[in-house]
Amino acid sequence: MGIGVFIYVGIIVLVIVSAWKINTKADKPGWACLVPIYGTLVTLDIIGKPWWWLLMFFIPVVNIVFAIMMINLLAKSFGKDSGFTVGLIFLPFIFYPILGLGEAKYEGPAGLK
């Protein structure tokens, strides 16, 4: 049980550090990833979407669609394609570190800079 907890905490720390770096690459405060609603607002700003998208995350089923669109636009904001979006959805503990700690550069909202 002890090693499982250690691995679990390690993965959580890795994802938090990755999210922090994603924010700082986009010239946003890194600590924003630690504050739940504000962190989502910062992500929406990174991808170039309005604040009211946050309201869509409170509507069942609609929230899934908007979350997938947000993740896809985040990948595009860093020059990645739809295949990378699939990785961000199904293997976030691998693909968020690639995005945050790797060589990916912020290219503007949805890569439109």
Backbone as XML, in Angstrom:
<?xml version="1.0"?>
<chain id="A" units="angstrom">
  <residue number="1" name="MET">
    <atom name="N" x="0.825" y="-1.196" z="0.000"/>
    <atom name="CA" x="0.000" y="0.000" z="0.000"/>
    <atom name="C" x="0.862" y="1.250" z="0.000"/>
  </residue>
  <residue number="2" name="GLY">
    <atom name="N" x="1.981" y="1.257" z="0.652"/>
    <atom name="CA" x="2.838" y="2.430" z="0.742"/>
    <atom name="C" x="3.390" y="2.874" z="-0.597"/>
  </residue>
  <residue number="3" name="ILE">
    <atom name="N" x="3.814" y="1.928" z="-1.434"/>
    <atom name="CA" x="4.379" y="2.276" z="-2.737"/>
    <atom name="C" x="3.295" y="2.814" z="-3.664"/>
  </residue>
  <residue number="4" name="GLY">
    <atom name="N" x="2.075" y="2.302" z="-3.549"/>
    <atom name="CA" x="0.959" y="2.786" z="-4.364"/>
    <atom name="C" x="0.637" y="4.240" z="-4.066"/>
  </residue>
  <residue number="5" name="VAL">
    <atom name="N" x="0.636" y="4.582" z="-2.790"/>
    <atom name="CA" x="0.388" y="5.963" z="-2.389"/>
    <atom name="C" x="1.508" y="6.866" z="-2.898"/>
  </residue>
  <residue number="6" name="PHE">
    <atom name="N" x="2.730" y="6.398" z="-2.820"/>
    <atom name="CA" x="3.876" y="7.174" z="-3.298"/>
    <atom name="C" x="3.762" y="7.442" z="-4.801"/>
  </residue>
  <residue number="7" name="ILE">
    <atom name="N" x="3.400" y="6.415" z="-5.570"/>
    <atom name="CA" x="3.245" y="6.573" z="-7.019"/>
    <atom name="C" x="2.092" y="7.518" z="-7.326"/>
  </residue>
  <residue number="8" name="TYR">
    <atom name="N" x="0.975" y="7.374" z="-6.626"/>
    <atom name="CA" x="-0.197" y="8.228" z="-6.824"/>
    <atom name="C" x="0.141" y="9.695" z="-6.559"/>
  </residue>
  <residue number="9" name="VAL">
    <atom name="N" x="0.797" y="9.966" z="-5.453"/>
    <atom name="CA" x="1.190" y="11.344" z="-5.119"/>
    <atom name="C" x="2.189" y="11.879" z="-6.144"/>
  </residue>
  <residue number="10" name="GLY">
    <atom name="N" x="3.091" y="11.035" z="-6.597"/>
    <atom name="CA" x="4.055" y="11.442" z="-7.624"/>
    <atom name="C" x="3.378" y="11.845" z="-8.921"/>
  </residue>
  <residue number="11" name="ILE">
    <atom name="N" x="2.369" y="11.085" z="-9.337"/>
    <atom name="CA" x="1.632" y="11.421" z="-10.564"/>
    <atom name="C" x="0.879" y="12.729" z="-10.388"/>
  </residue>
  <residue number="12" name="ILE">
    <atom name="N" x="0.261" y="12.931" z="-9.239"/>
    <atom name="CA" x="-0.466" y="14.180" z="-8.980"/>
    <atom name="C" x="0.489" y="15.367" z="-9.029"/>
  </residue>
  <residue number="13" name="VAL">
    <atom name="N" x="1.637" y="15.253" z="-8.395"/>
    <atom name="CA" x="2.620" y="16.337" z="-8.409"/>
    <atom name="C" x="3.100" y="16.608" z="-9.837"/>
  </residue>
  <residue number="14" name="LEU">
    <atom name="N" x="3.339" y="15.563" z="-10.606"/>
    <atom name="CA" x="3.775" y="15.714" z="-11.994"/>
    <atom name="C" x="2.739" y="16.470" z="-12.825"/>
  </residue>
  <residue number="15" name="VAL">
    <atom name="N" x="1.460" y="16.140" z="-12.668"/>
    <atom name="CA" x="0.406" y="16.812" z="-13.424"/>
    <atom name="C" x="0.262" y="18.263" z="-12.973"/>
  </residue>
  <residue number="16" name="ILE">
    <atom name="N" x="0.392" y="18.537" z="-11.680"/>
    <atom name="CA" x="0.306" y="19.917" z="-11.186"/>
    <atom name="C" x="1.469" y="20.748" z="-11.718"/>
  </residue>
  <residue number="17" name="VAL">
    <atom name="N" x="2.672" y="20.214" z="-11.664"/>
    <atom name="CA" x="3.841" y="20.930" z="-12.198"/>
    <atom name="C" x="3.666" y="21.179" z="-13.694"/>
  </residue>
  <residue number="18" name="SER">
    <atom name="N" x="3.124" y="20.209" z="-14.400"/>
    <atom name="CA" x="2.894" y="20.368" z="-15.835"/>
    <atom name="C" x="1.872" y="21.453" z="-16.118"/>
  </residue>
  <residue number="19" name="ALA">
    <atom name="N" x="0.782" y="21.469" z="-15.373"/>
    <atom name="CA" x="-0.239" y="22.504" z="-15.553"/>
    <atom name="C" x="0.340" y="23.879" z="-15.219"/>
  </residue>
  <residue number="20" name="TRP">
    <atom name="N" x="1.173" y="23.959" z="-14.186"/>
    <atom name="CA" x="1.836" y="25.217" z="-13.817"/>
    <atom name="C" x="2.679" y="25.722" z="-14.994"/>
  </residue>
  <residue number="21" name="LYS">
    <atom name="N" x="3.466" y="24.821" z="-15.589"/>
    <atom name="CA" x="4.322" y="25.202" z="-16.719"/>
    <atom name="C" x="3.509" y="25.580" z="-17.955"/>
  </residue>
  <residue number="22" name="ILE">
    <atom name="N" x="2.390" y="24.918" z="-18.184"/>
    <atom name="CA" x="1.514" y="25.276" z="-19.304"/>
    <atom name="C" x="1.047" y="26.714" z="-19.134"/>
  </residue>
  <residue number="23" name="ASN">
    <atom name="N" x="0.636" y="27.069" z="-17.926"/>
    <atom name="CA" x="0.193" y="28.444" z="-17.666"/>
    <atom name="C" x="1.330" y="29.442" z="-17.861"/>
  </residue>
  <residue number="24" name="THR">
    <atom name="N" x="2.504" y="29.128" z="-17.360"/>
    <atom name="CA" x="3.608" y="30.085" z="-17.481"/>
    <atom name="C" x="4.090" y="30.214" z="-18.924"/>
  </residue>
  <residue number="25" name="LYS">
    <atom name="N" x="4.007" y="29.134" z="-19.712"/>
    <atom name="CA" x="4.357" y="29.239" z="-21.129"/>
    <atom name="C" x="3.422" y="30.187" z="-21.865"/>
  </residue>
  <residue number="26" name="ALA">
    <atom name="N" x="2.181" y="30.292" z="-21.393"/>
    <atom name="CA" x="1.189" y="31.160" z="-22.007"/>
    <atom name="C" x="1.153" y="32.532" z="-21.325"/>
  </residue>
  <residue number="27" name="ASP">
    <atom name="N" x="2.168" y="32.861" z="-20.541"/>
    <atom name="CA" x="2.264" y="34.137" z="-19.815"/>
    <atom name="C" x="1.092" y="34.378" z="-18.867"/>
  </residue>
  <residue number="28" name="LYS">
    <atom name="N" x="0.661" y="33.333" z="-18.212"/>
    <atom name="CA" x="-0.384" y="33.408" z="-17.188"/>
    <atom name="C" x="0.233" y="32.967" z="-15.868"/>
  </residue>
  <residue number="29" name="PRO">
    <atom name="N" x="-0.395" y="33.336" z="-14.745"/>
    <atom name="CA" x="0.181" y="32.911" z="-13.459"/>
    <atom name="C" x="0.123" y="31.396" z="-13.284"/>
  </residue>
  <residue number="30" name="GLY">
    <atom name="N" x="1.254" y="30.807" z="-12.962"/>
    <atom name="CA" x="1.330" y="29.365" z="-12.802"/>
    <atom name="C" x="0.468" y="28.844" z="-11.674"/>
  </residue>
  <residue number="31" name="TRP">
    <atom name="N" x="0.389" y="29.591" z="-10.578"/>
    <atom name="CA" x="-0.371" y="29.151" z="-9.413"/>
    <atom name="C" x="-1.867" y="29.036" z="-9.698"/>
  </residue>
  <residue number="32" name="ALA">
    <atom name="N" x="-2.329" y="29.595" z="-10.809"/>
    <atom name="CA" x="-3.752" y="29.554" z="-11.139"/>
    <atom name="C" x="-4.251" y="28.120" z="-11.293"/>
  </residue>
  <residue number="33" name="CYS">
    <atom name="N" x="-3.370" y="27.207" z="-11.651"/>
    <atom name="CA" x="-3.798" y="25.813" z="-11.810"/>
    <atom name="C" x="-4.208" y="25.187" z="-10.479"/>
  </residue>
  <residue number="34" name="LEU">
    <atom name="N" x="-3.856" y="25.803" z="-9.373"/>
    <atom name="CA" x="-4.184" y="25.270" z="-8.055"/>
    <atom name="C" x="-5.556" y="25.716" z="-7.559"/>
  </residue>
  <residue number="35" name="VAL">
    <atom name="N" x="-6.141" y="26.747" z="-8.194"/>
    <atom name="CA" x="-7.429" y="27.289" z="-7.775"/>
    <atom name="C" x="-8.474" y="26.814" z="-8.782"/>
  </residue>
  <residue number="36" name="PRO">
    <atom name="N" x="-9.418" y="25.970" z="-8.366"/>
    <atom name="CA" x="-10.293" y="25.279" z="-9.309"/>
    <atom name="C" x="-11.003" y="26.149" z="-10.355"/>
  </residue>
  <residue number="37" name="ILE">
    <atom name="N" x="-11.850" y="27.047" z="-9.983"/>
    <atom name="CA" x="-12.618" y="27.813" z="-10.975"/>
    <atom name="C" x="-11.737" y="28.841" z="-11.671"/>
  </residue>
  <residue number="38" name="TYR">
    <atom name="N" x="-10.877" y="29.497" z="-10.915"/>
    <atom name="CA" x="-9.978" y="30.482" z="-11.534"/>
    <atom name="C" x="-9.032" y="29.808" z="-12.526"/>
  </residue>
  <residue number="39" name="GLY">
    <atom name="N" x="-8.571" y="28.627" z="-12.216"/>
    <atom name="CA" x="-7.702" y="27.892" z="-13.124"/>
    <atom name="C" x="-8.389" y="27.596" z="-14.443"/>
  </residue>
  <residue number="40" name="THR">
    <atom name="N" x="-9.666" y="27.271" z="-14.387"/>
    <atom name="CA" x="-10.425" y="27.032" z="-15.612"/>
    <atom name="C" x="-10.586" y="28.326" z="-16.401"/>
  </residue>
  <residue number="41" name="LEU">
    <atom name="N" x="-10.825" y="29.439" z="-15.707"/>
    <atom name="CA" x="-10.929" y="30.734" z="-16.382"/>
    <atom name="C" x="-9.616" y="31.103" z="-17.073"/>
  </residue>
  <residue number="42" name="VAL">
    <atom name="N" x="-8.508" y="30.823" z="-16.431"/>
    <atom name="CA" x="-7.202" y="31.101" z="-17.036"/>
    <atom name="C" x="-7.007" y="30.217" z="-18.266"/>
  </residue>
  <residue number="43" name="THR">
    <atom name="N" x="-7.398" y="28.944" z="-18.174"/>
    <atom name="CA" x="-7.297" y="28.062" z="-19.333"/>
    <atom name="C" x="-8.172" y="28.563" z="-20.475"/>
  </residue>
  <residue number="44" name="LEU">
    <atom name="N" x="-9.362" y="29.030" z="-20.154"/>
    <atom name="CA" x="-10.232" y="29.590" z="-21.190"/>
    <atom name="C" x="-9.596" y="30.812" z="-21.833"/>
  </residue>
  <residue number="45" name="ASP">
    <atom name="N" x="-8.893" y="31.607" z="-21.048"/>
    <atom name="CA" x="-8.186" y="32.764" z="-21.595"/>
    <atom name="C" x="-7.037" y="32.310" z="-22.505"/>
  </residue>
  <residue number="46" name="ILE">
    <atom name="N" x="-6.348" y="31.263" z="-22.120"/>
    <atom name="CA" x="-5.248" y="30.731" z="-22.925"/>
    <atom name="C" x="-5.754" y="30.271" z="-24.287"/>
  </residue>
  <residue number="47" name="ILE">
    <atom name="N" x="-6.928" y="29.639" z="-24.317"/>
    <atom name="CA" x="-7.448" y="29.121" z="-25.581"/>
    <atom name="C" x="-8.296" y="30.143" z="-26.324"/>
  </residue>
  <residue number="48" name="GLY">
    <atom name="N" x="-8.503" y="31.322" z="-25.722"/>
    <atom name="CA" x="-9.217" y="32.392" z="-26.406"/>
    <atom name="C" x="-10.726" y="32.282" z="-26.384"/>
  </residue>
  <residue number="49" name="LYS">
    <atom name="N" x="-11.275" y="31.673" z="-25.364"/>
    <atom name="CA" x="-12.728" y="31.541" z="-25.262"/>
    <atom name="C" x="-13.260" y="32.432" z="-24.140"/>
  </residue>
  <residue number="50" name="PRO">
    <atom name="N" x="-14.518" y="32.866" z="-24.250"/>
    <atom name="CA" x="-15.090" y="33.785" z="-23.258"/>
    <atom name="C" x="-15.367" y="33.110" z="-21.918"/>
  </residue>
  <residue number="51" name="TRP">
    <atom name="N" x="-15.538" y="33.932" z="-20.899"/>
    <atom name="CA" x="-15.733" y="33.443" z="-19.533"/>
    <atom name="C" x="-16.995" y="32.611" z="-19.393"/>
  </residue>
  <residue number="52" name="TRP">
    <atom name="N" x="-18.025" y="32.879" z="-20.199"/>
    <atom name="CA" x="-19.293" y="32.173" z="-20.027"/>
    <atom name="C" x="-19.188" y="30.684" z="-20.373"/>
  </residue>
  <residue number="53" name="TRP">
    <atom name="N" x="-18.095" y="30.285" z="-21.028"/>
    <atom name="CA" x="-17.880" y="28.846" z="-21.244"/>
    <atom name="C" x="-17.822" y="28.117" z="-19.908"/>
  </residue>
  <residue number="54" name="LEU">
    <atom name="N" x="-17.373" y="28.810" z="-18.869"/>
    <atom name="CA" x="-17.303" y="28.203" z="-17.542"/>
    <atom name="C" x="-18.681" y="27.716" z="-17.108"/>
  </residue>
  <residue number="55" name="LEU">
    <atom name="N" x="-19.718" y="28.456" z="-17.452"/>
    <atom name="CA" x="-21.079" y="28.064" z="-17.074"/>
    <atom name="C" x="-21.488" y="26.742" z="-17.721"/>
  </residue>
  <residue number="56" name="MET">
    <atom name="N" x="-20.959" y="26.472" z="-18.896"/>
    <atom name="CA" x="-21.291" y="25.239" z="-19.601"/>
    <atom name="C" x="-20.777" y="23.995" z="-18.874"/>
  </residue>
  <residue number="57" name="PHE">
    <atom name="N" x="-19.780" y="24.182" z="-18.029"/>
    <atom name="CA" x="-19.234" y="23.044" z="-17.278"/>
    <atom name="C" x="-20.146" y="22.601" z="-16.139"/>
  </residue>
  <residue number="58" name="PHE">
    <atom name="N" x="-21.201" y="23.352" z="-15.873"/>
    <atom name="CA" x="-22.148" y="22.987" z="-14.825"/>
    <atom name="C" x="-23.393" y="22.302" z="-15.373"/>
  </residue>
  <residue number="59" name="ILE">
    <atom name="N" x="-23.480" y="22.131" z="-16.701"/>
    <atom name="CA" x="-24.628" y="21.491" z="-17.334"/>
    <atom name="C" x="-24.236" y="20.060" z="-17.702"/>
  </residue>
  <residue number="60" name="PRO">
    <atom name="N" x="-24.953" y="19.074" z="-17.148"/>
    <atom name="CA" x="-24.613" y="17.674" z="-17.451"/>
    <atom name="C" x="-24.628" y="17.390" z="-18.956"/>
  </residue>
  <residue number="61" name="VAL">
    <atom name="N" x="-23.747" y="16.557" z="-19.404"/>
    <atom name="CA" x="-23.526" y="16.123" z="-20.778"/>
    <atom name="C" x="-22.901" y="17.245" z="-21.611"/>
  </residue>
  <residue number="62" name="VAL">
    <atom name="N" x="-23.437" y="18.450" z="-21.514"/>
    <atom name="CA" x="-22.853" y="19.594" z="-22.221"/>
    <atom name="C" x="-21.429" y="19.814" z="-21.718"/>
  </residue>
  <residue number="63" name="ASN">
    <atom name="N" x="-21.205" y="19.599" z="-20.416"/>
    <atom name="CA" x="-19.873" y="19.800" z="-19.847"/>
    <atom name="C" x="-18.834" y="18.874" z="-20.476"/>
  </residue>
  <residue number="64" name="ILE">
    <atom name="N" x="-19.244" y="17.675" z="-20.838"/>
    <atom name="CA" x="-18.305" y="16.747" z="-21.473"/>
    <atom name="C" x="-17.886" y="17.276" z="-22.843"/>
  </residue>
  <residue number="65" name="VAL">
    <atom name="N" x="-18.862" y="17.757" z="-23.609"/>
    <atom name="CA" x="-18.583" y="18.293" z="-24.938"/>
    <atom name="C" x="-17.657" y="19.507" z="-24.843"/>
  </residue>
  <residue number="66" name="PHE">
    <atom name="N" x="-17.969" y="20.424" z="-23.932"/>
    <atom name="CA" x="-17.157" y="21.630" z="-23.783"/>
    <atom name="C" x="-15.771" y="21.314" z="-23.234"/>
  </residue>
  <residue number="67" name="ALA">
    <atom name="N" x="-15.664" y="20.318" z="-22.363"/>
    <atom name="CA" x="-14.347" y="19.930" z="-21.845"/>
    <atom name="C" x="-13.480" y="19.370" z="-22.963"/>
  </residue>
  <residue number="68" name="ILE">
    <atom name="N" x="-14.055" y="18.549" z="-23.836"/>
    <atom name="CA" x="-13.289" y="18.002" z="-24.958"/>
    <atom name="C" x="-12.874" y="19.118" z="-25.908"/>
  </residue>
  <residue number="69" name="MET">
    <atom name="N" x="-13.790" y="20.066" z="-26.177"/>
    <atom name="CA" x="-13.439" y="21.196" z="-27.043"/>
    <atom name="C" x="-12.332" y="22.036" z="-26.412"/>
  </residue>
  <residue number="70" name="MET">
    <atom name="N" x="-12.391" y="22.237" z="-25.086"/>
    <atom name="CA" x="-11.372" y="23.023" z="-24.399"/>
    <atom name="C" x="-10.009" y="22.330" z="-24.476"/>
  </residue>
  <residue number="71" name="ILE">
    <atom name="N" x="-9.981" y="21.033" z="-24.269"/>
    <atom name="CA" x="-8.727" y="20.289" z="-24.335"/>
    <atom name="C" x="-8.166" y="20.318" z="-25.754"/>
  </residue>
  <residue number="72" name="ASN">
    <atom name="N" x="-9.038" y="20.190" z="-26.756"/>
    <atom name="CA" x="-8.587" y="20.248" z="-28.143"/>
    <atom name="C" x="-7.996" y="21.621" z="-28.471"/>
  </residue>
  <residue number="73" name="LEU">
    <atom name="N" x="-8.646" y="22.678" z="-28.030"/>
    <atom name="CA" x="-8.138" y="24.026" z="-28.285"/>
    <atom name="C" x="-6.842" y="24.283" z="-27.515"/>
  </residue>
  <residue number="74" name="LEU">
    <atom name="N" x="-6.694" y="23.678" z="-26.342"/>
    <atom name="CA" x="-5.443" y="23.797" z="-25.598"/>
    <atom name="C" x="-4.306" y="23.144" z="-26.377"/>
  </residue>
  <residue number="75" name="ALA">
    <atom name="N" x="-4.564" y="21.964" z="-26.917"/>
    <atom name="CA" x="-3.542" y="21.290" z="-27.727"/>
    <atom name="C" x="-3.181" y="22.135" z="-28.942"/>
  </residue>
  <residue number="76" name="LYS">
    <atom name="N" x="-4.177" y="22.699" z="-29.611"/>
    <atom name="CA" x="-3.923" y="23.535" z="-30.783"/>
    <atom name="C" x="-3.171" y="24.808" z="-30.409"/>
  </residue>
  <residue number="77" name="SER">
    <atom name="N" x="-3.419" y="25.318" z="-29.210"/>
    <atom name="CA" x="-2.719" y="26.520" z="-28.754"/>
    <atom name="C" x="-1.224" y="26.282" z="-28.610"/>
  </residue>
  <residue number="78" name="PHE">
    <atom name="N" x="-0.837" y="25.035" z="-28.468"/>
    <atom name="CA" x="0.571" y="24.684" z="-28.354"/>
    <atom name="C" x="1.080" y="23.956" z="-29.592"/>
  </residue>
  <residue number="79" name="GLY">
    <atom name="N" x="0.352" y="24.086" z="-30.707"/>
    <atom name="CA" x="0.805" y="23.538" z="-31.980"/>
    <atom name="C" x="0.635" y="22.040" z="-32.139"/>
  </residue>
  <residue number="80" name="LYS">
    <atom name="N" x="-0.225" y="21.443" z="-31.358"/>
    <atom name="CA" x="-0.453" y="19.991" z="-31.445"/>
    <atom name="C" x="-1.731" y="19.716" z="-32.228"/>
  </residue>
  <residue number="81" name="ASP">
    <atom name="N" x="-1.910" y="18.460" z="-32.660"/>
    <atom name="CA" x="-3.069" y="18.107" z="-33.470"/>
    <atom name="C" x="-4.105" y="17.331" z="-32.655"/>
  </residue>
  <residue number="82" name="SER">
    <atom name="N" x="-5.118" y="16.827" z="-33.354"/>
    <atom name="CA" x="-6.210" y="16.118" z="-32.695"/>
    <atom name="C" x="-5.755" y="14.815" z="-32.036"/>
  </residue>
  <residue number="83" name="GLY">
    <atom name="N" x="-4.749" y="14.175" z="-32.593"/>
    <atom name="CA" x="-4.213" y="12.967" z="-31.966"/>
    <atom name="C" x="-3.656" y="13.255" z="-30.580"/>
  </residue>
  <residue number="84" name="PHE">
    <atom name="N" x="-3.036" y="14.403" z="-30.427"/>
    <atom name="CA" x="-2.516" y="14.807" z="-29.121"/>
    <atom name="C" x="-3.671" y="15.056" z="-28.151"/>
  </residue>
  <residue number="85" name="THR">
    <atom name="N" x="-4.790" y="15.576" z="-28.679"/>
    <atom name="CA" x="-5.980" y="15.788" z="-27.847"/>
    <atom name="C" x="-6.460" y="14.474" z="-27.261"/>
  </residue>
  <residue number="86" name="VAL">
    <atom name="N" x="-6.467" y="13.427" z="-28.067"/>
    <atom name="CA" x="-6.880" y="12.106" z="-27.586"/>
    <atom name="C" x="-5.955" y="11.660" z="-26.452"/>
  </residue>
  <residue number="87" name="GLY">
    <atom name="N" x="-4.667" y="11.908" z="-26.602"/>
    <atom name="CA" x="-3.714" y="11.585" z="-25.541"/>
    <atom name="C" x="-3.968" y="12.387" z="-24.280"/>
  </residue>
  <residue number="88" name="LEU">
    <atom name="N" x="-4.276" y="13.678" z="-24.429"/>
    <atom name="CA" x="-4.572" y="14.513" z="-23.259"/>
    <atom name="C" x="-5.810" y="14.017" z="-22.515"/>
  </residue>
  <residue number="89" name="ILE">
    <atom name="N" x="-6.766" y="13.480" z="-23.254"/>
    <atom name="CA" x="-8.001" y="12.998" z="-22.627"/>
    <atom name="C" x="-7.783" y="11.662" z="-21.926"/>
  </residue>
  <residue number="90" name="PHE">
    <atom name="N" x="-7.143" y="10.713" z="-22.600"/>
    <atom name="CA" x="-7.055" y="9.351" z="-22.070"/>
    <atom name="C" x="-5.791" y="9.052" z="-21.268"/>
  </residue>
  <residue number="91" name="LEU">
    <atom name="N" x="-4.711" y="9.785" z="-21.501"/>
    <atom name="CA" x="-3.463" y="9.591" z="-20.759"/>
    <atom name="C" x="-2.909" y="10.945" z="-20.297"/>
  </residue>
  <residue number="92" name="PRO">
    <atom name="N" x="-3.668" y="11.667" z="-19.474"/>
    <atom name="CA" x="-3.237" y="13.010" z="-19.085"/>
    <atom name="C" x="-1.917" y="13.028" z="-18.319"/>
  </residue>
  <residue number="93" name="PHE">
    <atom name="N" x="-1.623" y="11.976" z="-17.556"/>
    <atom name="CA" x="-0.382" y="11.943" z="-16.777"/>
    <atom name="C" x="0.847" y="11.767" z="-17.661"/>
  </residue>
  <residue number="94" name="ILE">
    <atom name="N" x="0.650" y="11.469" z="-18.935"/>
    <atom name="CA" x="1.760" y="11.399" z="-19.891"/>
    <atom name="C" x="1.786" y="12.631" z="-20.791"/>
  </residue>
  <residue number="95" name="PHE">
    <atom name="N" x="0.625" y="13.027" z="-21.311"/>
    <atom name="CA" x="0.579" y="14.070" z="-22.326"/>
    <atom name="C" x="0.632" y="15.495" z="-21.754"/>
  </residue>
  <residue number="96" name="TYR">
    <atom name="N" x="0.101" y="15.733" z="-20.549"/>
    <atom name="CA" x="0.251" y="17.065" z="-19.953"/>
    <atom name="C" x="1.716" y="17.377" z="-19.641"/>
  </residue>
  <residue number="97" name="PRO">
    <atom name="N" x="2.493" y="16.426" z="-19.117"/>
    <atom name="CA" x="3.921" y="16.711" z="-18.956"/>
    <atom name="C" x="4.635" y="16.951" z="-20.287"/>
  </residue>
  <residue number="98" name="ILE">
    <atom name="N" x="4.236" y="16.252" z="-21.343"/>
    <atom name="CA" x="4.831" y="16.511" z="-22.653"/>
    <atom name="C" x="4.540" y="17.950" z="-23.076"/>
  </residue>
  <residue number="99" name="LEU">
    <atom name="N" x="3.315" y="18.396" z="-22.840"/>
    <atom name="CA" x="2.916" y="19.754" z="-23.215"/>
    <atom name="C" x="3.597" y="20.795" z="-22.332"/>
  </residue>
  <residue number="100" name="GLY">
    <atom name="N" x="3.590" y="20.568" z="-21.022"/>
    <atom name="CA" x="4.122" y="21.558" z="-20.094"/>
    <atom name="C" x="5.627" y="21.540" z="-19.935"/>
  </residue>
  <residue number="101" name="LEU">
    <atom name="N" x="6.217" y="20.369" z="-19.877"/>
    <atom name="CA" x="7.644" y="20.253" z="-19.600"/>
    <atom name="C" x="8.469" y="20.025" z="-20.858"/>
  </residue>
  <residue number="102" name="GLY">
    <atom name="N" x="7.790" y="19.759" z="-21.969"/>
    <atom name="CA" x="8.483" y="19.500" z="-23.226"/>
    <atom name="C" x="8.806" y="20.779" z="-23.978"/>
  </residue>
  <residue number="103" name="GLU">
    <atom name="N" x="9.086" y="20.627" z="-25.256"/>
    <atom name="CA" x="9.503" y="21.742" z="-26.112"/>
    <atom name="C" x="8.344" y="22.510" z="-26.742"/>
  </residue>
  <residue number="104" name="ALA">
    <atom name="N" x="7.109" y="22.135" z="-26.438"/>
    <atom name="CA" x="5.954" y="22.800" z="-27.043"/>
    <atom name="C" x="5.951" y="24.288" z="-26.684"/>
  </residue>
  <residue number="105" name="LYS">
    <atom name="N" x="5.676" y="25.120" z="-27.656"/>
    <atom name="CA" x="5.633" y="26.575" z="-27.462"/>
    <atom name="C" x="4.199" y="27.057" z="-27.638"/>
  </residue>
  <residue number="106" name="TYR">
    <atom name="N" x="3.815" y="28.037" z="-26.832"/>
    <atom name="CA" x="2.482" y="28.631" z="-26.941"/>
    <atom name="C" x="2.407" y="29.449" z="-28.219"/>
  </residue>
  <residue number="107" name="GLU">
    <atom name="N" x="1.424" y="29.144" z="-29.058"/>
    <atom name="CA" x="1.288" y="29.805" z="-30.348"/>
    <atom name="C" x="0.109" y="30.764" z="-30.401"/>
  </residue>
  <residue number="108" name="GLY">
    <atom name="N" x="-0.503" y="31.033" z="-29.277"/>
    <atom name="CA" x="-1.678" y="31.902" z="-29.237"/>
    <atom name="C" x="-2.942" y="31.079" z="-29.100"/>
  </residue>
  <residue number="109" name="PRO">
    <atom name="N" x="-4.060" y="31.758" z="-28.846"/>
    <atom name="CA" x="-5.316" y="31.038" z="-28.678"/>
    <atom name="C" x="-5.624" y="30.143" z="-29.877"/>
  </residue>
  <residue number="110" name="ALA">
    <atom name="N" x="-5.764" y="28.872" z="-29.627"/>
    <atom name="CA" x="-6.044" y="27.853" z="-30.650"/>
    <atom name="C" x="-5.014" y="27.876" z="-31.770"/>
  </residue>
  <residue number="111" name="GLY">
    <atom name="N" x="-3.824" y="28.345" z="-31.491"/>
    <atom name="CA" x="-2.745" y="28.363" z="-32.473"/>
    <atom name="C" x="-2.907" y="29.413" z="-33.557"/>
  </residue>
  <residue number="112" name="LEU">
    <atom name="N" x="-3.663" y="30.467" z="-33.278"/>
    <atom name="CA" x="-3.957" y="31.480" z="-34.290"/>
    <atom name="C" x="-3.087" y="32.727" z="-34.214"/>
  </residue>
  <residue number="113" name="LYS">
    <atom name="N" x="-2.009" y="32.709" z="-33.452"/>
    <atom name="CA" x="-1.168" y="33.889" z="-33.275"/>
    <atom name="C" x="-0.434" y="34.276" z="-34.536"/>
  </residue>
</chain>
